Each structure stands twice: as structure tokens, then as C-alpha cells.
């Protein structure tokens, strides 16, 4: 994550930081398999709803050059519009971007 960039945690407000931390706390209490099983679409939205994305869809951000092209970028849902993007490598979710206004991939 690039410090100070548009999708850095430093741009989040107090409540947004609490929401991000709550989301990350939930992430630490689940197995990755449980994380992948949470969520849903439309009216059934719930949980972290981890969703992987192809790079072609990530038009407002660029894959960090040190991140292998073989590693998929995914987003977890902190709130209805707040997403935390990262990469899952060997049981660790590396945070890339805090998308507090659902701008990287608008719905």
C-alpha cells in the first residue's frame, strides 16, 4: 500500500477507521474457508463477502509491481460501501487499498 495515496487508511474518518478495524477483526477470527463462504448478492448481502477480481476490472488502481501476477486481488466488505482490497498469500491477507466510497469498483 502506498502511504498517503487516494486509497490509504489516512484518508478515512473516525467512524470509517472503526468499521475497517471491525472488519479486520472479523477476518482474524475466521478461517479463510469461512471467509469465502460469507456473503451473498443483492438483498442477501451479509458478512465479509470476499470477492476476487481480475486486474482488468481494477481501473482506478494499479497492481503493485512487487505483487506477482499469479496472486489474485480480492475485496472484503467492511460496510455497504466500504471495501478493503488485498491479496491472500499463504494464509495472510495483505491489505492494498481502503476503498471507503466504493470507487475502485462502483456497484
C-alpha positions as a Markdown table, in Angstrom:
| # | Residue | x | y | z |
|---|---|---|---|---|
| 1 | Unk | 0.0 | 0.0 | 0.0 |
| 2 | Unk | 1.3 | 3.4 | -0.9 |
| 3 | Unk | 1.2 | 5.7 | 2.1 |
| 4 | Unk | -0.9 | 8.8 | 1.5 |
| 5 | Unk | -2.4 | 7.6 | -1.7 |
| 6 | Unk | -6.0 | 8.1 | -2.5 |
| 7 | Unk | -7.0 | 4.7 | -1.0 |
| 8 | Unk | -4.8 | 4.9 | 2.1 |
| 9 | Unk | -6.2 | 4.5 | 5.6 |
| 10 | Unk | -5.0 | 8.0 | 6.4 |
| 11 | Unk | -7.9 | 9.4 | 4.3 |
| 12 | Unk | -10.5 | 7.6 | 6.4 |
| 13 | Unk | -12.6 | 9.4 | 9.1 |
| 14 | Unk | -13.1 | 8.2 | 12.7 |
| 15 | Unk | -16.1 | 6.0 | 12.0 |
| 16 | Unk | -14.6 | 4.6 | 8.8 |
| 17 | Unk | -11.5 | 3.5 | 10.7 |
| 18 | Unk | -13.6 | 1.8 | 13.4 |
| 19 | Unk | -15.5 | 0.0 | 10.6 |
| 20 | Unk | -12.3 | -1.1 | 8.9 |
| 21 | Unk | -10.9 | -2.3 | 12.2 |
| 22 | Unk | -14.1 | -4.2 | 13.0 |
| 23 | Unk | -13.9 | -5.9 | 9.5 |
| 24 | Unk | -10.2 | -6.8 | 10.0 |
| 25 | Unk | -11.0 | -8.2 | 13.5 |
| 26 | Unk | -13.7 | -10.4 | 12.0 |
| 27 | Unk | -11.2 | -11.5 | 9.3 |
| 28 | Unk | -8.8 | -12.7 | 12.0 |
| 29 | Unk | -11.4 | -14.7 | 13.8 |
| 30 | Unk | -12.4 | -16.8 | 10.7 |
| 31 | Unk | -10.6 | -19.4 | 8.7 |
| 32 | Unk | -10.1 | -18.4 | 5.0 |
| 33 | Unk | -12.6 | -21.1 | 4.0 |
| 34 | Unk | -15.2 | -19.4 | 6.4 |
| 35 | Unk | -14.4 | -16.0 | 4.9 |
| 36 | Unk | -15.0 | -17.3 | 1.4 |
| 37 | Unk | -18.4 | -18.8 | 2.5 |
| 38 | Unk | -19.7 | -15.5 | 3.9 |
| 39 | Unk | -21.7 | -13.1 | 2.0 |
| 40 | Unk | -24.2 | -13.1 | -0.8 |
| 41 | Unk | -25.5 | -10.9 | -3.6 |
| 42 | Unk | -28.4 | -8.4 | -3.8 |
| 43 | Unk | -30.8 | -8.5 | -0.8 |
| 44 | Unk | -28.8 | -11.4 | 0.7 |
| 45 | Unk | -25.7 | -9.4 | 1.3 |
| 46 | Unk | -24.1 | -10.3 | 4.6 |
| 47 | Unk | -20.7 | -10.9 | 6.1 |
| 48 | Unk | -17.3 | -10.1 | 4.7 |
| 49 | Unk | -18.3 | -11.3 | 1.1 |
| 50 | Unk | -14.7 | -11.8 | -0.1 |
| 51 | Unk | -14.8 | -11.2 | -3.9 |
| 52 | Unk | -11.8 | -11.8 | -6.2 |
| 53 | Unk | -11.3 | -9.5 | -9.2 |
| 54 | Unk | -9.4 | -9.6 | -12.4 |
| 55 | Unk | -6.9 | -6.8 | -12.9 |
| 56 | Unk | -8.8 | -5.6 | -15.9 |
| 57 | Unk | -11.7 | -4.5 | -13.6 |
| 58 | Unk | -9.4 | -2.6 | -11.3 |
| 59 | Unk | -9.2 | 0.6 | -13.4 |
| 60 | Unk | -8.7 | 3.2 | -10.7 |
| 61 | Unk | -5.7 | 1.4 | -9.1 |
| 62 | Unk | -2.6 | -0.5 | -10.4 |
| 63 | Unk | -1.3 | -3.8 | -9.2 |
| 64 | Unk | 1.7 | -3.2 | -7.0 |
| 65 | Unk | 4.8 | -4.2 | -9.1 |
| 66 | Unk | 6.1 | -6.5 | -6.3 |
| 67 | Unk | 2.9 | -8.5 | -6.3 |
| 68 | Unk | 3.1 | -11.5 | -8.6 |
| 69 | Unk | 0.5 | -11.6 | -11.4 |
| 70 | Unk | -0.4 | -15.1 | -10.2 |
| 71 | Unk | -1.8 | -13.6 | -7.0 |
| 72 | Unk | -5.5 | -12.6 | -7.2 |
| 73 | Unk | -6.6 | -9.4 | -5.7 |
| 74 | Unk | -9.8 | -9.5 | -3.7 |
| 75 | Unk | -12.1 | -7.2 | -1.7 |
| 76 | Unk | -13.8 | -7.8 | 1.6 |
| 77 | Unk | -16.8 | -5.8 | 2.7 |
| 78 | Unk | -16.3 | -3.6 | 5.7 |
| 79 | Unk | -19.7 | -1.8 | 5.2 |
| 80 | Unk | -22.3 | -1.5 | 2.5 |
| 81 | Unk | -20.0 | 0.9 | 0.6 |
| 82 | Unk | -16.6 | 0.4 | 2.2 |
| 83 | Unk | -14.3 | -2.3 | 0.8 |
| 84 | Unk | -10.8 | -3.4 | 1.8 |
| 85 | Unk | -8.8 | -4.7 | -1.1 |
| 86 | Unk | -5.9 | -7.0 | -0.7 |
| 87 | Unk | -4.1 | -10.2 | -1.7 |
| 88 | Unk | -4.3 | -13.5 | 0.1 |
| 89 | Unk | -0.9 | -15.3 | 0.1 |
| 90 | Unk | -0.2 | -18.3 | 2.3 |
| 91 | Unk | -2.9 | -17.7 | 4.9 |
| 92 | Unk | -2.2 | -13.9 | 5.1 |
| 93 | Unk | -4.4 | -11.2 | 3.7 |
| 94 | Unk | -2.1 | -8.3 | 2.6 |
| 95 | Unk | -4.0 | -5.0 | 2.5 |
| 96 | Unk | -3.6 | -3.0 | -0.6 |
| 97 | Unk | -6.3 | -0.3 | -0.6 |
| 98 | Unk | -9.0 | 1.1 | 1.7 |
| 99 | Unk | -11.9 | 2.0 | -0.7 |
| 100 | Unk | -14.2 | 3.9 | 1.6 |
| 101 | Unk | -16.6 | 5.1 | -1.0 |
| 102 | Unk | -16.8 | 2.1 | -3.3 |
| 103 | Unk | -14.9 | 3.9 | -6.0 |
| 104 | Unk | -12.5 | 1.2 | -7.2 |
| 105 | Unk | -15.4 | -1.0 | -8.4 |
| 106 | Unk | -18.6 | 1.0 | -8.3 |
| 107 | Unk | -21.8 | -1.0 | -8.0 |
